[in-house]
Amino acid sequence: MAAASSRQETPTQQLAIKDLFEVLSTREKLYAHHLAQAAWNGSRIILRQTSPEGTGIFDFIIELHKACGGQWDSLVELQGVDPHDLTAFLEFAGLFLSGLGNYFRSSSGRRGPKVVPPISRDALLNMASSSPEAAAALEKIIKPLTSPLPSSLGFPDENNQSNYYPGEGQITKDEIAAVARVMEENSIEPENTRIHKRTIGQSVSFDVLQASSGPTSGPREFVDNASGIAVRLESGDHAAEMSKICFHLSKAANYVSNPTQAEFLTNCIQCFRSGNLEAYRAAQKAWVTDVSPRVETILGFVEPYRDPYGVRAEWESAVCISDPGETDKLRTLVDDATKFIRMLPWAMPGVNDGKGPFEASLFQAPDFTIVHSLAFCSSYVWEAVNLPNYSDIRETCGSKNIVFANRMSLNSNRHRPCYFVRPAEVQSFLAYNPSIRFIVTAIHELLGHGTGKLLTEVSAGKYNFDKESMPINPLTGQPVETWYQPGQTWTSVFEKLATSVEECRAMLVSYYLADNKEVLSVFGYTDTTAISAEDLIYYTYLHVGVEGIQALRTFNARDMVWGQPHARANFAILKHLLLDGGGVISVKHDQETATVEVSVDRSKISSHGRPSLGRMLRCIHIWRCIADVESCKSFYEPLSVVDGDYETWRRIVVSKPEPGWKFVQPNTVIKDDGGVELVLYKESNQGIIQSFVDRNL
């Protein structure tokens, strides 16, 4: 796959926050300021996790800014840089800084392609000659900066790279698995680690690099009995950044609003200093009980999406301000959650308050908050999250659903292309889509990820279900025959399939319930409102089709693998509807005009569409609950296959690249009087660069 080009400029979006920030108290502003400083100091961690050259490219951009004093046009006047080359480089720099890396993520894919500046090496050298520092910075990274290979993120080979696995020689999947065995045997969790392969002559060994502010003790050494390889655990990865993060978290602790926030910060600091994820788990337990704080924060090694092995997590941090008025609108959805669970296709009247045996007896409604992002340090700015990712904490302490309103509102941008809808429906689809995205996201996070009971033998002879009167499997009509054994978890049993299947299940819950007028009325949509419930349901099915088609962008046809779990889930849902939905959705393509269009038969939505969604949802949900990985795999993997017409659609889809997202985010500074000032920047590449210069990272 050729490296993507940044020649076409992507509009820069502002994450609006000023009005909400200004009404915070001085104490809340100081709390938010230090949390934001901690968040942004994770930038170099993300860059280092993404590619070996990431931090070097960052340094080069900053040195160029210093060389011209932020007056980029002076490079044209003084250095003779071609104006078109300068514009192209600034576009690359804006994308690079907004996504914190030269492998860009998009709304439809987390593992994006490598992007190189679409200008010549000579043009880059000419720019860099503006200062000795810039020239030295460029010299370190000019080869990987301008090379189209490796072209994407993945298991290291000639076409892919992953800086979760640095070192001499390409690490193999078997070697990663061997190190994983050692880590599991010695209770070393992988989320905040990288694996460095060392080769000396014929000798190969591995260092597990654990993120912490410094080495807490000497390296610990282990040997894998199966393969004989040597493994050494070394703390202190990302030490400089972790130290700065801990410093600002300590400052933030002076301005907490309650003891729970202090407990959260104390445990985060302990984890980031030591690398011990038990402290992070303690922090998460405190975090979920801090219900709807005025200033919300997420930070840590959170999501494993970009690790090809699927266990090492990228640094992610967000500082947000809640919007109580908007949050109150969703209170009814939370209050009526049990009623809506009884509408799902595994519910059983008279069993467990009508919810059936595959739900907990008491639904623990997650904290549901609508916030506006003040600082979002991540390789992608999400619309919503459901955290924490630890299933035991979710079951015992609860979870939080957080919707980032100032990010989600940008989806109403009608200037973005809409390739896969019939021209006559484009304007209506774009008009309805923001409402659809909000509804399905809210249901996805609350009831999608919030439902389901994993039948488990908690310890020897102790079960979380009635072993003497086994639940009936609605797929077979027979008593359940499988469940989770002691020590097993959802991810350990379903392994690499787990993330995509869980996202698919959550999506199906949201689509299934969005096709319900009683549910839609909670969001204020009825048959008499300006946006009618009837039309909203129709365009929701069209949305399902478009999301499934767009997902094909992330499928790697060479390696026959999906780039991200959400996309795989979206495609699987569309394919299931095409095969099982009785014509409720259809897709036509024209190779000559390179078009793919989704159509929905309104007359078949209630008779064919909803039942089909229900069948798929029920199967996946039950298999997940009873640990039946083989049945799930035999059902789900064929739905993930891209061949025949699907491959034709994929080729057309990738020929119509989706514009990336670029965000310019504010900074906060402490004034001479002790107050906090919000600093805003222009919606431009220069504004993005200036914001990072001012962060002094």
GIGI-V634894 format. One line per field, one symbol per residue. ss: DSSP state (2 for helix, 1 for strand, 0 for the rest). psi: psi as a letter, one per 20 degrees, with the letter a starting at -180 (. if undefined). burial: 1 if it has 9 or more other ideal C-beta (glycine too) atoms within 8 Angstrom, else 0. Layout:
ss: ???
psi: ???
burial: ???
This chain:
ss: 0001100000011100022222000222222222222222002222222200022222222222222200000222222000222222222222222220001001001000111100002222222200022222222222222200000110000001100000100000222222222222200000001111111100111111111000000001111000000111111110222222222222222220002222222222222222002222222222222000001111111110000000000111111111022222002222202222200000000000000000000000001111111111100000011110002222220001111122222222000000001022222222222222222222222222000000011110011000000001100001100001000002222200222222222222222222002222220000000000222222222222222222222211000011002222222222222222000011111100001111110222222222222222222222222000222222222220000022222222220000000111001111000001111000002222222222200
psi: pqqqqkgpppqpqpnpigghhhiqrgghghghghghggghiighggghhgqhighhgghggghggghjkinhhhhgghikpphhggghghgggggghhjlrjoqqrhiphnrrqpqplrrhhgghgghiiqhggghghhhjhghhipiqqirqappahiqqpjimrapqpqrhhgghghhgggghjloqigkrrppppoocipprppoopprirpirrqpqrpohgijqppppprjpkggghghghghhhghiikqirhghggghghgggghhhioihhhhhghhgghinplqgoqqpqaofpjhiphijhpqqpppppqpqnhghhhhjhhgghjghghhiiqjjqopiplkihrikqqhoonpqpopprppgpnoriqoqhqqorriohhhhhhharppppnhighhiijojiqqnhkqphiigggghhhhggghgghgggggghfiirppoopngrojpqjrohhnqqpoihijrqpiqrprpiqrghhgiciiggggghgghghgghghilohhghhhjjpaiirgoqhghhggighhgggghhghhihipohgilqphqhgggggghgghghhhijkjhpqpqqohgilqpppqpohijghhggghgghgggggggghghjkmhgggghghghiiporchhhggghggiimqpqrppppqrrqqprhjirppppqqqmrhhggghhhghil.
burial: 0011010001111010110110010101111111111111111111111110111111111111111101010111001010001111111111111111111111011111111110000011111111101110110011011100011111010011111110100010001101111110010101111111111000011111111111000000011100001011111111101111110111111011100111111111111111101011111111111100101111111101111110111111111111100110111011011101111111110001011111100011111111111111111111110111001011000111111111111110000001011000110111011111111111111111111111111000001010000111111000010011000101001110111111111111111111111011111011001011101111111111111111111111000001111111111111111101100110101000000111111001100111011111111111111111101110111011010001111101110101111111111101000001011010111111111110100
